[in-house]
Amino acid sequence: SLSYMVLEFAKEVPCFQEFISYTRWHNHAIQVLETKSIPAMTLFYEEYALNWDTTVKQLLDFLSLTPAVGAQAEEFVVGKHYDQFYDEKEKLAARNLIKELASNELWDLLQRYFH
């Protein structure tokens, strides 16, 4: 069940259920990785745009892979930003909603998106 605080924040967030589902899914994923001692690497989408070569090398190293001979990557196209769909009050409410639901580990990963 959702706490009073979560419900208060949710009232101010369009499509609040999507934010709740996203947060819960990632909380569970982090918990499974920890419980099962599964090695994991967290990559942020924007790292590809900022430093493609280093990010790909880190990923290949983590997977113990080497690039195929002569391999060349497709051009990386930066994704869309959706913050124009929310006003400042809604953004703050979404931040508070996610922070209230997120584990400490997940919040450490996500807080970079809430300046």
C-alpha positions as CSV (number, residue, x, y, z in Angstrom):
1,S,0.0,0.0,0.0
2,L,1.1,3.6,-0.5
3,S,1.9,5.9,2.3
4,Y,0.0,9.2,2.9
5,M,3.1,11.1,1.6
6,V,3.3,9.1,-1.6
7,L,-0.4,9.8,-2.2
8,E,0.0,13.5,-1.6
9,F,2.9,13.7,-4.1
10,A,1.1,11.5,-6.6
11,K,-1.9,13.9,-6.7
12,E,0.4,16.5,-8.3
13,V,2.0,14.3,-10.9
14,P,0.4,13.6,-14.3
15,C,0.6,9.8,-15.1
16,F,1.8,9.2,-11.5
17,Q,1.3,5.5,-11.8
18,E,4.1,5.3,-14.4
19,F,6.5,7.0,-12.0
20,I,5.4,4.5,-9.2
21,S,5.9,1.5,-11.5
22,Y,9.3,2.7,-12.8
23,T,10.5,3.2,-9.2
24,R,9.2,-0.1,-7.9
25,W,10.7,-2.0,-10.9
26,H,14.1,-0.5,-10.4
27,N,14.0,-1.0,-6.6
28,H,13.2,-4.7,-7.2
29,A,16.0,-5.0,-9.8
30,I,18.5,-3.6,-7.4
31,Q,17.3,-5.9,-4.7
32,V,17.6,-9.0,-6.9
33,L,21.1,-8.1,-8.1
34,E,22.2,-7.7,-4.5
35,T,20.4,-10.8,-3.1
36,K,21.7,-13.0,-5.9
37,S,25.2,-11.4,-6.0
38,I,24.8,-10.7,-9.7
39,P,27.5,-8.5,-11.1
40,A,26.0,-5.4,-12.6
41,M,27.2,-2.2,-14.3
42,T,25.1,0.9,-14.3
43,L,25.3,3.0,-17.5
44,F,23.5,6.2,-18.0
45,Y,22.2,6.9,-21.5
46,E,23.7,10.4,-21.6
47,E,27.2,8.9,-21.1
48,Y,27.1,7.5,-24.6
49,A,26.5,11.1,-25.9
50,L,29.2,12.6,-23.7
51,N,31.9,10.0,-24.1
52,W,31.1,7.3,-26.5
53,D,34.5,5.6,-26.8
54,T,35.1,5.3,-23.0
55,T,31.5,4.2,-22.3
56,V,31.6,1.4,-24.9
57,K,35.1,0.3,-23.7
58,Q,33.8,0.1,-20.1
59,L,30.8,-1.9,-21.2
60,L,32.9,-4.3,-23.3
61,D,35.4,-4.7,-20.4
62,F,32.6,-5.5,-18.0
63,L,31.2,-8.1,-20.4
64,S,34.7,-9.5,-21.1
65,L,34.3,-8.8,-24.8
66,T,36.4,-7.3,-27.5
67,P,35.1,-5.4,-30.5
68,A,34.9,-7.3,-33.7
69,V,37.8,-6.6,-36.1
70,G,36.8,-3.6,-38.3
71,A,33.7,-3.0,-36.2
72,Q,32.3,0.5,-36.5
73,A,29.5,1.9,-34.4
74,E,26.4,3.6,-35.8
75,E,26.2,7.3,-35.0
76,F,24.7,7.8,-31.6
77,V,21.6,9.9,-31.6
78,V,20.8,11.7,-28.4
79,G,17.4,10.9,-27.0
80,K,14.4,13.1,-26.4
81,H,13.8,15.1,-23.3
82,Y,10.3,15.2,-21.8
83,D,10.6,17.8,-19.1
84,Q,8.8,20.3,-21.2
85,F,5.6,18.3,-20.6
86,Y,5.7,19.2,-16.9
87,D,5.6,22.5,-15.1
88,E,7.9,23.2,-12.1
89,K,5.3,22.2,-9.5
90,E,4.8,18.8,-11.3
91,K,8.5,18.2,-11.6
92,L,9.0,18.8,-7.9
93,A,6.1,16.5,-7.0
94,A,7.6,13.8,-9.3
95,R,10.9,14.2,-7.7
96,N,9.4,13.9,-4.2
97,L,7.3,10.9,-5.3
98,I,10.3,9.0,-6.6
99,K,12.5,9.9,-3.7
100,E,9.8,8.7,-1.3
101,L,9.5,5.4,-3.1
102,A,13.1,4.8,-4.1
103,S,15.6,2.7,-2.1
104,N,18.7,4.6,-1.1
105,E,20.6,2.9,-3.9
106,L,18.1,3.8,-6.5
107,W,17.9,7.4,-5.3
108,D,21.7,7.7,-5.5
109,L,21.4,6.7,-9.2
110,L,18.4,8.9,-10.1
111,Q,18.9,12.1,-8.2
112,R,21.2,13.4,-11.0
113,Y,18.0,14.0,-13.1
114,F,16.4,16.2,-10.5
115,H,18.5,19.4,-10.3
